[in-house]
């Protein structure tokens, strides 16, 4: 299952923390559907809010330290942003 934000990139452009060429980011989470539930949805929303409040683009090399554990994890408190990848249907 995939969850994505819709509007954070435009928010970054309006608030002038996108790159000068207009590049900005949306957040995309790929989740095993067995773990989908209100707790995970709250977590994704809190990540989106935190991203908007920090007012800067994410670095692909810098893990994001979280204020809370990832729901249903074994104590995970970091996320590593990576660029989205598209795969051919035959992959």
N, CA, C and O atoms as a MOPAC input file, in Angstrom:
PM7 MOZYME 1SCF
protein

 N      0.84800 1    -1.15800 1     0.00000 1
 C      0.00000 1     0.00000 1     0.00000 1
 C      0.90400 1     1.23500 1     0.00000 1
 O      1.94500 1     1.25600 1     0.65800 1
 N      0.49500 1     2.25100 1    -0.74000 1
 C      1.28500 1     3.47500 1    -0.84500 1
 C      0.46200 1     4.65900 1    -0.35500 1
 O     -0.68800 1     4.84200 1    -0.75400 1
 N      1.06200 1     5.45000 1     0.50700 1
 C      0.45300 1     6.68900 1     0.99600 1
 C      1.34400 1     7.83600 1     0.54700 1
 O      2.56900 1     7.74800 1     0.63600 1
 N      0.73800 1     8.90400 1     0.06800 1
 C      1.53800 1    10.04800 1    -0.36700 1
 C      0.84100 1    11.35000 1     0.01500 1
 O     -0.38400 1    11.41900 1     0.12300 1
 N      1.65200 1    12.36700 1     0.21200 1
 C      1.10100 1    13.69000 1     0.46900 1
 C      0.72500 1    14.31200 1    -0.86800 1
 O      1.19300 1    13.88300 1    -1.92300 1
 N     -0.10700 1    15.30600 1    -0.81100 1
 C     -0.51100 1    16.02400 1    -2.01300 1
 C     -0.62000 1    17.49500 1    -1.64200 1
 O     -1.64700 1    17.94800 1    -1.13700 1
 N      0.44600 1    18.22600 1    -1.89800 1
 C      0.42000 1    19.65200 1    -1.58800 1
 C      1.62800 1    20.16500 1    -0.83700 1
 O      1.82000 1    21.37700 1    -0.74800 1
 N      2.45200 1    19.27600 1    -0.28900 1
 C      3.63300 1    19.75600 1     0.44700 1
 C      4.62300 1    20.46400 1    -0.47600 1
 O      5.24400 1    21.44700 1    -0.07300 1
 N      4.77600 1    19.98000 1    -1.70500 1
 C      5.70200 1    20.62700 1    -2.63400 1
 C      5.24000 1    22.05300 1    -2.94200 1
 O      6.04500 1    22.98400 1    -2.95300 1
 N      3.96500 1    22.21200 1    -3.18600 1
 C      3.44200 1    23.55300 1    -3.44700 1
 C      3.57800 1    24.43300 1    -2.20800 1
 O      3.87800 1    25.62200 1    -2.32500 1
 N      3.36600 1    23.87400 1    -1.04100 1
 C      3.55700 1    24.60900 1     0.21200 1
 C      4.99800 1    25.11200 1     0.31700 1
 O      5.22900 1    26.25600 1     0.70800 1
 N      5.96500 1    24.26000 1    -0.02900 1
 C      7.37600 1    24.65500 1     0.00700 1
 C      7.65200 1    25.79600 1    -0.97100 1
 O      8.41300 1    26.71200 1    -0.65800 1
 N      7.04300 1    25.74300 1    -2.14200 1
 C      7.23300 1    26.82200 1    -3.11800 1
 C      6.62600 1    28.13500 1    -2.59600 1
 O      7.23600 1    29.19500 1    -2.73600 1
 N      5.45000 1    28.06900 1    -2.00600 1
 C      4.79000 1    29.26800 1    -1.48100 1
 C      5.57300 1    29.87300 1    -0.32700 1
 O      5.60400 1    31.09300 1    -0.16300 1
 N      6.20700 1    29.02300 1     0.47200 1
 C      6.95100 1    29.49500 1     1.65100 1
 C      8.42500 1    29.76200 1     1.35300 1
 O      9.19100 1    30.11700 1     2.24900 1
 N      8.81900 1    29.58900 1     0.08400 1
 C     10.16700 1    29.92500 1    -0.39600 1
 C     11.26800 1    29.04900 1     0.19200 1
 O     12.38200 1    29.52500 1     0.40700 1
 N     10.97100 1    27.76700 1     0.45700 1
 C     12.05700 1    26.87400 1     0.82500 1
 C     12.23400 1    25.74100 1    -0.16900 1
 O     12.93000 1    24.76500 1     0.11100 1
 N     11.60400 1    25.87000 1    -1.33300 1
 C     11.90900 1    24.98800 1    -2.45800 1
 C     13.21000 1    25.50900 1    -3.09000 1
 O     13.65300 1    26.61700 1    -2.79100 1
 N     13.80800 1    24.70300 1    -3.95800 1
 C     15.00100 1    25.18000 1    -4.66600 1
 C     14.61500 1    26.31000 1    -5.61200 1
 O     13.44500 1    26.44900 1    -5.97100 1
 N     15.59700 1    27.12300 1    -6.02100 1
 C     15.30100 1    28.22600 1    -6.94500 1
 C     14.63800 1    27.77700 1    -8.25200 1
 O     13.88000 1    28.53500 1    -8.85700 1
 N     14.92800 1    26.53200 1    -8.68800 1
 C     14.32200 1    26.02700 1    -9.92500 1
 C     12.91100 1    25.47300 1    -9.69200 1
 O     12.29600 1    24.95200 1   -10.62200 1
 N     12.38900 1    25.58000 1    -8.45300 1
 C     11.04400 1    25.12100 1    -8.13900 1
 C     10.96200 1    23.70500 1    -7.59200 1
 O      9.89200 1    23.25700 1    -7.18100 1
 N     12.09800 1    22.99400 1    -7.58500 1
 C     12.10300 1    21.62300 1    -7.06300 1
 C     11.67500 1    21.62700 1    -5.60100 1
 O     12.18800 1    22.40200 1    -4.79400 1
 N     10.73300 1    20.75300 1    -5.27300 1
 C     10.28200 1    20.56300 1    -3.90000 1
 C      9.86800 1    19.10800 1    -3.76500 1
 O      9.89000 1    18.36500 1    -4.74600 1
 N      9.49700 1    18.69700 1    -2.57500 1
 C      9.26200 1    17.28300 1    -2.31500 1
 C      7.86700 1    17.02000 1    -1.75900 1
 O      7.30700 1    17.82800 1    -1.01900 1
 N      7.32700 1    15.87300 1    -2.13700 1
 C      6.16400 1    15.28500 1    -1.49100 1
 C      6.69600 1    14.09200 1    -0.70000 1
 O      7.79200 1    13.61000 1    -0.98800 1
 N      5.96200 1    13.61500 1     0.27000 1
 C      6.36000 1    12.43000 1     1.02100 1
 C      5.56800 1    11.23800 1     0.51700 1
 O      4.36900 1    11.34200 1     0.25800 1
 N      6.23800 1    10.11600 1     0.38000 1
 C      5.62500 1     8.89500 1    -0.10400 1
 C      6.03200 1     7.76700 1     0.84000 1
 O      7.21900 1     7.58100 1     1.11100 1
 N      5.06700 1     7.02600 1     1.33500 1
 C      5.31700 1     5.91800 1     2.24600 1
 C      4.78700 1     4.64800 1     1.60100 1
 O      3.63400 1     4.60200 1     1.17400 1
 N      5.61600 1     3.62500 1     1.52800 1
 C      5.18800 1     2.32000 1     1.03900 1
 C      5.10800 1     1.40800 1     2.25600 1
 O      6.09300 1     1.21000 1     2.96800 1
 N      3.91700 1     0.85500 1     2.48300 1
 C      3.63100 1     0.14000 1     3.71400 1
 C      3.02000 1    -1.22000 1     3.39400 1
 O      2.19600 1    -1.34200 1     2.48700 1
 N      3.42500 1    -2.22200 1     4.13400 1
 C      2.77200 1    -3.53100 1     4.03500 1
 C      1.34100 1    -3.34700 1     4.53500 1
 O      1.13300 1    -2.90700 1     5.66600 1
 N      0.36400 1    -3.67700 1     3.70900 1
 C     -1.04500 1    -3.46200 1     4.04300 1
 C     -1.48200 1    -4.10300 1     5.34000 1
 O     -2.45900 1    -3.66100 1     5.94400 1
 N     -0.77300 1    -5.14800 1     5.79000 1
 C     -1.14000 1    -5.79700 1     7.05700 1
 C     -0.97800 1    -4.86100 1     8.24600 1
 O     -1.57800 1    -5.08200 1     9.29700 1
 N     -0.16700 1    -3.81500 1     8.08400 1
 C      0.10500 1    -2.90700 1     9.19000 1
 C     -0.68400 1    -1.60100 1     9.09200 1
 O     -0.52400 1    -0.71400 1     9.93100 1
 N     -1.52700 1    -1.48400 1     8.07900 1
 C     -2.29200 1    -0.25800 1     7.89600 1
 C     -3.37500 1    -0.15700 1     8.96700 1
 O     -4.09100 1    -1.11900 1     9.24400 1
 N     -3.47400 1     1.01000 1     9.55100 1
 C     -4.48100 1     1.26000 1    10.57500 1
 C     -4.36500 1     2.68600 1    11.05900 1
 O     -3.49600 1     3.42700 1    10.60000 1
 N     -5.22200 1     3.08200 1    11.97300 1
 C     -5.23800 1     4.46600 1    12.45200 1
 C     -3.89900 1     4.91800 1    13.02700 1
 O     -3.49200 1     6.06300 1    12.82800 1
 N     -3.21800 1     4.03400 1    13.73400 1
 C     -1.94000 1     4.41100 1    14.34000 1
 C     -0.91000 1     4.77100 1    13.26900 1
 O     -0.16200 1     5.73600 1    13.42600 1
 N     -0.87000 1     4.00600 1    12.19200 1
 C      0.07300 1     4.28200 1    11.10600 1
 C     -0.32900 1     5.54000 1    10.33800 1
 O      0.53600 1     6.32600 1     9.95100 1
 N     -1.61000 1     5.73900 1    10.11500 1
 C     -2.06600 1     6.95300 1     9.43800 1
 C     -1.72000 1     8.19700 1    10.25700 1
 O     -1.30100 1     9.20900 1     9.69600 1
 N     -1.88900 1     8.13100 1    11.56600 1
 C     -1.50000 1     9.24600 1    12.43800 1
 C     -0.00500 1     9.52100 1    12.32400 1
 O      0.42500 1    10.67400 1    12.29500 1
 N      0.78000 1     8.44800 1    12.26000 1
 C      2.22700 1     8.59600 1    12.13300 1
 C      2.59100 1     9.30800 1    10.83100 1
 O      3.40200 1    10.23400 1    10.83600 1
 N      1.99800 1     8.88200 1     9.72400 1
 C      2.28500 1     9.50100 1     8.42300 1
 C      1.91100 1    10.98000 1     8.44600 1
 O      2.66500 1    11.82000 1     7.95500 1
 N      0.76300 1    11.29700 1     9.00700 1
 C      0.34800 1    12.70100 1     9.10300 1
 C      1.30600 1    13.51000 1     9.96600 1
 O      1.61600 1    14.65600 1     9.64200 1
 N      1.77900 1    12.92000 1    11.07000 1
 C      2.71700 1    13.65300 1    11.92700 1
 C      4.03500 1    13.89800 1    11.19600 1
 O      4.67400 1    14.92900 1    11.40800 1
 N      4.45100 1    12.96400 1    10.33600 1
 C      5.66600 1    13.16800 1     9.53100 1
 C      5.46600 1    14.32000 1     8.54900 1
 O      6.36900 1    15.13600 1     8.36100 1
 N      4.30100 1    14.39200 1     7.92700 1
 C      4.01200 1    15.47200 1     6.98300 1
 C      4.01600 1    16.82700 1     7.68400 1
 O      4.56900 1    17.79900 1     7.16900 1
 N      3.40200 1    16.88400 1     8.85100 1
 C      3.37200 1    18.13600 1     9.61600 1
 C      4.78300 1    18.53500 1    10.02800 1
 O      5.15400 1    19.70400 1     9.91600 1
 N      5.56300 1    17.58500 1    10.49700 1
 C      6.93500 1    17.89200 1    10.91400 1
 C      7.75500 1    18.41100 1     9.74100 1
 O      8.51300 1    19.37000 1     9.88600 1
 N      7.60500 1    17.78000 1     8.57800 1
 C      8.31400 1    18.21700 1     7.38400 1
 C      7.93300 1    19.65400 1     7.03200 1
 O      8.80500 1    20.46900 1     6.73000 1
 N      6.64900 1    19.96700 1     7.06800 1
 C      6.18700 1    21.31800 1     6.74200 1
 C      6.70200 1    22.33800 1     7.75500 1
 O      7.05500 1    23.45800 1     7.38700 1
 N      6.74200 1    21.95500 1     9.01500 1
 C      7.19100 1    22.88500 1    10.06400 1
 C      8.69200 1    23.15600 1    10.01400 1
 O      9.13800 1    24.23500 1    10.40400 1
 N      9.47300 1    22.19100 1     9.53800 1
 C     10.93000 1    22.39800 1     9.53700 1
 C     11.36300 1    23.40600 1     8.47500 1
 O     12.39600 1    24.05800 1     8.63100 1
 N     10.59000 1    23.54100 1     7.40200 1
 C     10.86100 1    24.57100 1     6.40800 1
 C     12.13300 1    24.37200 1     5.61100 1
 O     12.81000 1    25.34600 1     5.28300 1
 N     12.47500 1    23.13500 1     5.29200 1
 C     13.63800 1    22.87100 1     4.43000 1
 C     13.45400 1    21.52600 1     3.74800 1
 O     12.74400 1    20.65100 1     4.24300 1
 N     14.10000 1    21.38100 1     2.61500 1
 C     14.01500 1    20.12700 1     1.87500 1
 C     14.76800 1    19.03600 1     2.61600 1
 O     15.70400 1    19.31200 1     3.36500 1
 N     14.34900 1    17.78800 1     2.40100 1
 C     15.04800 1    16.65000 1     2.99200 1
 C     16.31200 1    16.34900 1     2.19700 1
 O     16.35300 1    16.52900 1     0.98000 1
 N     17.32500 1    15.89700 1     2.88900 1
 C     18.56200 1    15.45300 1     2.24800 1
 C     18.47600 1    13.95600 1     2.03600 1
 O     18.00300 1    13.23400 1     2.91300 1
 N     18.92800 1    13.47400 1     0.87800 1
 C     18.88700 1    12.04200 1     0.59200 1
 C     19.92800 1    11.28000 1     1.40400 1
 O     19.84500 1    10.05400 1     1.48000 1
 N     20.88900 1    11.94000 1     2.00400 1
 C     21.93300 1    11.25500 1     2.77600 1
 C     21.72400 1    11.33100 1     4.27900 1
 O     22.43700 1    10.67000 1     5.03400 1
 N     20.76600 1    12.12000 1     4.72100 1
 C     20.60700 1    12.40000 1     6.15600 1
 C     19.35600 1    11.73000 1     6.72500 1
 O     18.24100 1    12.07800 1     6.33400 1
 N     19.52400 1    10.77500 1     7.64200 1
 C     18.34300 1    10.16700 1     8.26500 1
 C     17.54100 1    11.21500 1     9.04000 1
 O     18.10400 1    12.16000 1     9.59300 1
 N     16.23700 1    11.03500 1     9.07000 1
 C     15.34900 1    11.93400 1     9.80900 1
 C     15.09400 1    11.30900 1    11.17000 1
 O     14.54800 1    10.21000 1    11.26700 1
 N     15.49400 1    12.01900 1    12.22100 1
 C     15.24500 1    11.54100 1    13.58200 1
 C     13.81500 1    11.88200 1    13.95400 1
 O     13.37200 1    13.01900 1    13.78900 1
 N     13.10500 1    10.89700 1    14.45300 1
 C     11.69300 1    11.06200 1    14.79700 1
 C     11.52100 1    11.29800 1    16.29200 1
 O     12.32300 1    10.83100 1    17.10100 1
 N     10.48100 1    12.01700 1    16.64700 1
 C     10.15900 1    12.25300 1    18.05600 1
 C      9.45500 1    11.05100 1    18.67800 1
 O      9.39200 1    10.92600 1    19.90100 1
 N      8.92800 1    10.17500 1    17.83600 1
 C      8.20400 1     8.98800 1    18.29600 1
 C      8.69700 1     7.77300 1    17.52600 1
 O      9.32900 1     7.90500 1    16.47900 1
 N      8.40800 1     6.60800 1    18.04500 1
 C      8.75800 1     5.37400 1    17.33800 1
 C      7.80500 1     5.16200 1    16.16700 1
 O      6.64600 1     5.57500 1    16.20900 1
 N      8.30900 1     4.51700 1    15.12900 1
 C      7.45600 1     4.12500 1    14.01400 1
 C      6.49200 1     3.06700 1    14.55400 1
 O      6.93500 1     2.09200 1    15.16000 1
 N      5.18800 1     3.23900 1    14.34800 1
 C      4.22400 1     2.26700 1    14.87500 1
 C      4.52600 1     0.85100 1    14.40000 1
 O      4.90400 1     0.63000 1    13.24900 1
 N      4.35300 1    -0.09300 1    15.30300 1
 C      4.52800 1    -1.52400 1    15.03900 1
 C      5.95600 1    -1.89900 1    14.66800 1
 O      6.18400 1    -2.98000 1    14.12400 1
 N      6.92200 1    -1.02900 1    14.94900 1
 C      8.32400 1    -1.34900 1    14.68900 1
 C      8.96700 1    -1.85400 1    15.97400 1
 O      8.33700 1    -1.88700 1    17.03100 1
 N     10.21000 1    -2.24000 1    15.86400 1
 C     10.96200 1    -2.69200 1    17.03600 1
 C     11.79800 1    -1.53800 1    17.57500 1
 O     13.00900 1    -1.66900 1    17.75600 1
 N     11.14200 1    -0.40600 1    17.83000 1
 C     11.82800 1     0.74300 1    18.40900 1
 C     12.49000 1     1.65400 1    17.38900 1
 O     13.36900 1     2.43300 1    17.76000 1
 N     12.10600 1     1.59100 1    16.12400 1
 C     12.73000 1     2.41900 1    15.08600 1
 C     12.34900 1     3.87900 1    15.29300 1
 O     11.17300 1     4.20900 1    15.45200 1
 N     13.36700 1     4.75800 1    15.29100 1
 C     13.15600 1     6.18800 1    15.49500 1
 C     13.77000 1     7.03600 1    14.39300 1
 O     13.87800 1     8.25300 1    14.54200 1
 N     14.17300 1     6.41800 1    13.29100 1
 C     14.75400 1     7.14000 1    12.17200 1
 C     14.10200 1     6.68800 1    10.87600 1
 O     13.70200 1     5.53100 1    10.74800 1
 N     13.99500 1     7.59600 1     9.91800 1
 C     13.59400 1     7.26500 1     8.56400 1
 C     14.69900 1     7.76400 1     7.63900 1
 O     15.28900 1     8.81600 1     7.88200 1
 N     14.97300 1     7.02100 1     6.59600 1
 C     15.97500 1     7.44100 1     5.62200 1
 C     15.25500 1     7.81600 1     4.33400 1
 O     14.75100 1     6.94300 1     3.62700 1
 N     15.20500 1     9.11700 1     4.02300 1
 C     14.54700 1     9.53800 1     2.78200 1
 C     15.32700 1     9.03400 1     1.57200 1
 O     16.55800 1     9.05900 1     1.55800 1
 N     14.60900 1     8.58500 1     0.57500 1
 C     15.22600 1     8.18500 1    -0.69400 1
 C     14.35400 1     8.72300 1    -1.82500 1
 O     13.14000 1     8.85400 1    -1.66900 1
 N     14.97200 1     9.03400 1    -2.96100 1
 C     14.15200 1     9.47000 1    -4.10200 1
 C     13.20700 1     8.34400 1    -4.51300 1
 O     13.55900 1     7.16800 1    -4.42200 1
 N     12.03800 1     8.69800 1    -4.95400 1
 C     11.08000 1     7.69000 1    -5.41500 1
 C     11.62500 1     7.01100 1    -6.66600 1
 O     12.27300 1     7.64400 1    -7.49900 1
 N     11.35700 1     5.73300 1    -6.78300 1
 C     11.80100 1     4.96800 1    -7.95200 1
 C     10.58500 1     4.42700 1    -8.68300 1
 O      9.60200 1     4.02300 1    -8.06100 1
 N     10.65600 1     4.42000 1    -9.98300 1
 C      9.59700 1     3.83500 1   -10.80200 1
 C     10.14100 1     2.58300 1   -11.45300 1
 O     11.24700 1     2.58900 1   -11.99200 1
 N      9.37100 1     1.51100 1   -11.40700 1
 C      9.80200 1     0.24100 1   -11.97700 1
 C      8.85900 1    -0.16000 1   -13.10400 1
 O      7.66000 1     0.11500 1   -13.05300 1
 N      9.39900 1    -0.79800 1   -14.09800 1
 C      8.62100 1    -1.34500 1   -15.19400 1
 C      7.70600 1    -2.44200 1   -14.65000 1
 O      8.06100 1    -3.11700 1   -13.68400 1
 N      6.55500 1    -2.62300 1   -15.24700 1
 C      5.59900 1    -3.63400 1   -14.80400 1
 C      6.21400 1    -5.03600 1   -14.78500 1
 O      5.78700 1    -5.88100 1   -13.99900 1
 N      7.20300 1    -5.29200 1   -15.63100 1
 C      7.83500 1    -6.61700 1   -15.71400 1
 C      8.88300 1    -6.84900 1   -14.61500 1
 O      9.43600 1    -7.94400 1   -14.51000 1
 N      9.15200 1    -5.83000 1   -13.80400 1
 C     10.21000 1    -5.95100 1   -12.79200 1
 C      9.86200 1    -6.99200 1   -11.75700 1
 O     10.63900 1    -7.22600 1   -10.83100 1

